[in-house]
Amino acid sequence: MSLLIELTIILTGLILLWDYLLKKRRNEILRYMPGPKALPLVGNALMYRGKGPEDIMSFIIANRNKYGPLYRVWVLNQLAIFSSDPADVEVILSSSQHIKKNNLYDLLHIWLGTGLLMSTGRKWHARRKIITPTFHFKILEQFVEIFDQQSAVLVEKLNRHADGKSVVNVSPFICLMALDVIAETAMGTKVNAQMNPQFPYVRAVNTVTNILAKRFINIWQRIDIIFRLVARKDAQEFYSSIKLMHEFTERIIIDRRSALEETLANNSTASVDADVGAKPRMALLDVLLQSTIDGQPLSNEDIREEVDTFMFEGHDTTTSALSFCLHLISRHAEVQAKLFDEIRHVLGDDRERPVSLRGLGELKYMECVIKESLRLYPPVPIIGRNFEEDVNLNGKLIPAGTNYTVGIYVMLRDSKYFTDPDAFRPERFLNESGDGGEKMHAYSYIPFSAGPRNCIGQKFAILEMKSTISKILRYYELLPFGEKMRPSMSIVMRSQNGSEMGLKPRVYK
């Protein structure tokens, strides 16, 4: 027994020594930086004990208020630095060198591989270059037709709830519409999620995104082996759903490639389209099929990574942005009235008339409303980088091996740049230089990130939001019914209770 005790003491000592030596250099460099006192081995992981998804943002804000805009936290043996000073953030995000994502994104690897969101170095630069043309205004103009068609299905699905009395959670409806839009624009394929929400691919996407949200909050379940052991049912559904999605995407790629080769063989320049007789459209998939890197075409796996990345980024984030924005509109009658007046002035009173790229561009007040909603509830509340070498951050040395986390949510509610920062005031964006606070720093408003790794689809997202909001408001008045939204922290910001409101058929006077 005494031998066992001795061995236990020796082993414990060795583990503690290993932990000390592993952290020693980084701790010495960061003596100047405030942060909570860390325990051996576990670091500050116990701080997160008992914290639910609704608690995380207030927890981060409390730490920011206590330790300042730059502070450090140890989670086990991983060093995380939280940053919310626009001047510091600019140094990192504007760099073409510091582009490696931090390990929070590892959860997405099994689904997205090393597509545009996850890749780094030469691969990222090459992929970014070939995908950028997808968002040329001529292609976006084609996408606007899809936005309009799918939002028309949305208002039809909402119609049976529009009695002016009932409380309706619009988030599930928005989610299915966003999935229809991104499937058709990214893959050139209709999944008809709004009409058939039980379609296997649709269910798989929703299953994976919901489980990812839970794993993000539960620190221990981020470790794959622990996830498989303690959440067996979720793990089984998670991996089987990813397998289904990969197989679905691969079938689309194979079919689309064959159709493209046949089109080229017939010397036709028309793009492939999923609907016979429909107006040809260029989907993201078509761009990828016709692209090369160093003279070589992309493999099916390369293409699947990018298509899956777009399915993730263009679905969950849009659902979040639209859900929060519509909720805010429903609670601010004067904003809704101004929006409706602008919609009538720009788009007219014919509710069924399709919107155009030009018409959406003229909705200037709506753009302010969207910007303000994204300020209060950014779909991606934090982003991160991983430093593979020491970094000089405006005279402050940050050691290699650091996970650098940008608190976008915190920055967007900084009273230094936004007067009355918790209030919903779209008018603040009528003045580009700020709204009464200090002159707005270029990196104080970055809901789509910034620099070389900014969101490549931000114009796409704004146009989709404008199209959807304008369509809904042409048909319905949004009423302040139901509970206030309860934001929760995840890879993508969500509301724990959805987006509740009332819907009343719109009366034109």
N, C-alpha and C positions, 0 to 999 in steps of 0.2 A: 504493500500500500504506500509506504514511504517513497519507494522508487517511482511509483506512478505520480505522486505529488511532486517529486523533484522534476520529473520529466515534464509535467504540466507547467511548472514554474519556468523551466528553461524554455519550453516552446512559447509560452506567453511572452517571455522576455524577448525572444528572437523576433516574434511577430511585431511587438512594439518597436523594437529597434529598426526592423525593416520599414515600418510605417514612418518612423521619424526620419530615416535617411531618404526615403522616397520623397518626402515633403520638404526636406531641409533647405535646399537651394531656393525653392519658390517662397518659402516662409521668410527667409533672410532678405530676399529682394523686396518682399511686400511688407516689411516692417512699418513702412510709412502709411499703409492703407488701412482704414478702419474696417471693422467687421466683427461679428459675434465670436466669442471665444470658442475655439474648436476642441473637441475631445479627441483623444487618441483613437485611431481606427475609424470611428464613425463620423468624425468631423462634426458638422452641424446638422447631420441628417435628422436628429431627433427634433429639430425645430419644426419639421414638417409633419410631425406626428399629430394626428387628429385633424389635419387641415383638409377640408374638402375642396372641390373645384371652385365653389363660390367664395372660398376664403383666400385663395392664392393671390389675387390682385391686391386686395387690401393689405395682405401680409407683406407683399413686395413694396407697396407704398409706405407702410409703416417702417420698414427697414431703410428705405430711402430717406425718410424724414429723420431717422435716428442716426444713420451713418453717413449720409450725404449722397451725392450723385454718382459716386464711384466707391463701391465696397466689395469685399471678398467673402466668399462662403466656401467651406469645404463640405462636399457630399461624398462620404467615404474617402477614397484617395483621389478624388477628382476636384480640381480647383475651378470654381466658377467666380467670375467677376461680373457684377451687375453695373451697367453704365447707363446713365440717362442725361448726360450733358451733351447737347448737340455738337459742341466744339470737339469733344472727344470722339463722339460717334462718327463725325465727318471724317476724321483721320482714318478710321478703319473701313467704313463703307465706301469711301471714295477710292480706296486702294485697289489696284488690279492684282496685287500680290496676296493680300489677306482675304482669300475667297473661300477657304475651306470651311464647311459648315461644322458646327459643334456636334457633340455626340447625342444630343437630344433627337437629332434627325435619324439616328441609327434605327429607330423604331420603324421608319418608313422604307428601309432598304429592301426588305423581303418583297414588298409590293412594287416599288418604283425602280429598284435596281440603282444604277448610276446614271439616271437621266439628268436633265438640265438642273433640277432642284438639288440633286445629291452629288453630282460630279464636281471635279475640281481640276485645276491645271489645264493642260493642253486639250483634254477631252471636253471640258466645259467650254473653253473658248471656241472650239470647232462647232460644238452643238449650238451654242448661242448664235453663232454667225449664220448657220443655215436655217434656224427657226425664226430669226428676226423678220425676214420678208413675209412670213405668214400674217403679220399684223400691218401690212401695207394697206392704205386706205381703200384700195380697190377690192381687196379681199374682205376687209371689215364691212364694206358696203354690202357684200353678199351675205355676210353673217347677220346683218341687221334684219334681213328678210326672215331668217330663222328665229331671231329674237321675237319679232312681231308675231310670227305664226304660233310659237309656243306660248307666248303670253296671252294670245287669244284663247288657247285651250285652257289656260289657267283661269281666266275670268269666267269661262263657262263652267269650270269645275267649282268655282266659288259661289256661283249663282244661287245654289240651293240653300246656302247659309246666309244669304243677303236679305234678311227680313227686318233689319234695323232693330232687332231685339236680342238675338242670340249672341253669345260669345263664341268666337271661332279662333282657333289657333292656326294661323296662316303658315307657320314654318313648314309643316309637312308638305303642304301644297307647293310652296316655293322650292323646297328641296327636290321634288320630282320634276318641276319645270326646269330647274338648273341642270339636272341630270340629262333631261331631254336635249337641252341646248348644247351642252358640252359634248355629248355623244355625237350629235349631228355635225358640229363644227370641227371636232377633233378627228373623228373616225369617218365622217360622211355617212353615218348609219343611224337610222331611227331605232331607238329602243322602246319608244312609246311608254315611258315610265308613268306619265300622268294618266294614261288610259289603262295601263296594266302594271300597277305597282308591285305585283307578285312575280313579275318576270324575273327569272333567276339572276341575271346580271344586275338588275336594279337592287334586288335584295342583298346580293353579295357586297355591292358598293356600300350600302347603308350599314350592313353588319360590320364590315372592316373599319369604317370611319368611326362608328360608335365604340368599338372595342379599343381602337387606337386612342380615343379620348380618355378612356378609363386607364389605360396603361401609362399614359403621359402623366397623370396625376399620381398614380401609385408608383413610387420610386422603385420598390422592389420588383414589381411586375415588368419593369423595363428590362430586367435581366431575363433572357429567353428561357433558361432552364427553370427558373423560379416561376415564371408565368405558366409554363407547361405543367408544373407540379401543383400549384395552388389554385389555378383557374382553368381546370381541365376542359370544362364545357366551352368556355370562351376561346380557349386555345384551339380546340377542335374546329369550332365554327370559323375562327380567324384564318387558319391555314387552309381549310377546305374552300373558303370563299375566295381567297387569293388565287388558289389553283384554278377555280372556275373563271375568275376574271382574266387571268393570263391566257387560258385556253380560248375564251371568247375573243379577246383582242387579237390573238395570233390567227384565228380563223378569218377575222375581218381583214387583217394584213395580207394573208395569202390570197384571199378572193380579190382584194383591191389591186394587188400587184399583178395578178393574172389579167384582170380587166384592163389595167393600164398598158400592159405589154401588148394586149390585143389591139387596143386603141392606137398605140404607136406603130404597130405592124400595118395598120390600115392607113398610116400616114395622116391620122387625124390629130388636130391640136386641141380638141375638146377635152375637158377634164372628165374624169369618171364621176358618175353620180349614182346614188343608191336607188333613185326612183326613175324608172323608165319614162321618158318623155318629159322629165322635169328639166328646168333650166340648169345647165351645168354650173356646179360650184366647186371651188377649190377648198378641200378640207386640209387640216394640218397633215393628215396622213399622206395626202397626195404630194405635198411639198417634200416630206421626208422620203417618199418612194423615189422621187426624182432627184434627190440630192446625193452628192458624193463628198467624201473626205479623202484628200490625197488621191483623187481619181478613182476611189473605190466606193461603190454604193453601200449604203447602210444595210446591215443584216436585219433579218426579221426581229431578232432580239433587241438590237439597237433601237429600232422603230417602236417596238412594244414599250420600251422604257419611257420614251418620250410621250407616247399616247397615254400610257398609264399616269404619267406625271401630270398631263393636262387634265385627265379625268379627275384626279385628286384635287389639284389646285383650282380648277375651274368649277368645281361642284360645291364643295364644303364652304369655301370662302365666300362665294356668291350667295349661298343660302344664308350665311351669317350676316353679310352686309345688307341684304334686302330685308331680312327679318327685323333687324334693329332699326333700319331706316323707316320702314312702314309703321313700326310701333311708335316711333317718335312723331311721325306725321299724324298718326291717329290721336296723339296727346296734345297737339298744338294746332288748334283750329285756324289760327291766323296764318300759319305757315301753309296749311293745306289749302286755304282759300287763295293765297297768292300763287301757289303751284297750279291750281286748277285754272285760274285766270290766264296764266302763262301758257298752259297747255292749249286752251281754247284759242288764244291769240296766234300761237305758232302752228298748231296742228288742225285747228278748225273744230267744228262740232260733229263731223261725221266720225263716229266712234270706230267704224269698221275700216276707215281709210288707213292703209298701211303707212307706217312711219318710214322716213328716209334718213340716211346718214346726215344729210344737211339739216333736216328738221330737228333731229336729236341734238345736233350741234348748237342750235339756236335756243335751246332750253337752258338759259344762263342761270336763272334763279334755282332751277332744279339742281344744277351743278353745285351751287352753294349748299343746298340742303344735303346732298350726298357727301360733300366734303366735310360738313359739320358732323354728320352721322358717323363717318369713318374716323373723325377725330375722337369722338366720345367712345366709340365701340369699334376699334380697328379689328378686322377679321383675324389678323395675325398679330397678337398683342406683344409677343417677344420674338426676336430672331437672334441667331447666334453664329459665332465664328470660333474656330479653333486655331490657336497660334502654335505653329511648329518651330518658331524661333522667338527670341526675345524681341519685344516691340517697344519702341519709344512712343508713348502716347502723350504728346504735348509736354514733354519733359518728365513724364512719369514712366518708369520702366515696368513693363509687364512681362513676366517670365514665359518661356516656352512651356507648352503643356497646359496652357490656360484655356478654359472655355469662356469666351467673352460673350456676354449676353446683353443685348440692347433692349432696354425697357421701353418699347414704343408706346405702350399704353400710358406709362408714367409721363413720358415726354409730351404726349398730346394733351395732357391735363396740367401742364406746368403754368402756374399763374404769372410767371416771368414773361411768357410770350402770349398767353391767352387770358384776357380779362374775364373774370367770372367763369373759370375753366370748366365747371361742372354743368353749366347752363347750355341749353340747346339754342344757339343763336346763329342761324345760317348767314345772317347779314354780315357777320365778321369777315366772311370771305369775299365780300364785295370790294374790300380794300386789301390789295395784295401785300401791302407793307406791314400789316398787322391790324389789331383791333383795339388798341389802347394800351397794350402792354409794351414791352420793348420792341424795337424793330425786329420782325420775325427772322430768326436765324434760318438759313437755307435748309438745315437739317432738323429744325424743330417740328416740322410737319412732314412725316414720312410714313403714312399708312401703307404705302406700297414699297417700303424700303427705299433705298437710294443707291446711287453709284452703279458700277458695272453689273452688280448682281441684283438690281432692282427688279420688280415684277414685270416680266416681259409682256404680260397680258393686261396691264392696267387700263389701256384704252378700250380693250375688249370688255373689261369688267364695267367700266363707267357707262359704256353704250348699252350693255345689257341691263344695267340698273335703270337707266333713263327710259329704255323701251318698256320695261316691266312696270315701273312706277306710273308712267304716263298712261299705259293701258289700263291699269287697275283704277286710277283716279278718273279716267273717262267713263268708267262704268259704275264706280261705287264711291260713296262718301265713307271715310274711315271714322269710326266712332270710338271714344275712349272707354271701351268696356274691358272687363277682365282684369287680371292681375298685372302689376308692373313686372317687366322682364327682370330675371335674376341672372346676370352675366356670370359665366363660369369659365375658368381658365383651362385651356387645353392647347394643343397644337394650333387649333382654330378656335376663336372665341365663340361660345354658344350661350344660349339662355336655357337654364335648367327647366323652365316652365314654358318654353316656346315663346311665341309672339301672339298674344291674345288681343283681340279687338272686336268691334262690331262692324258689320257691313250693311250699308243702306243704298238701294239703287239710286244712282245719280240723277238728279232732276236738273235739266237745262232750262234756264230762265232767259 
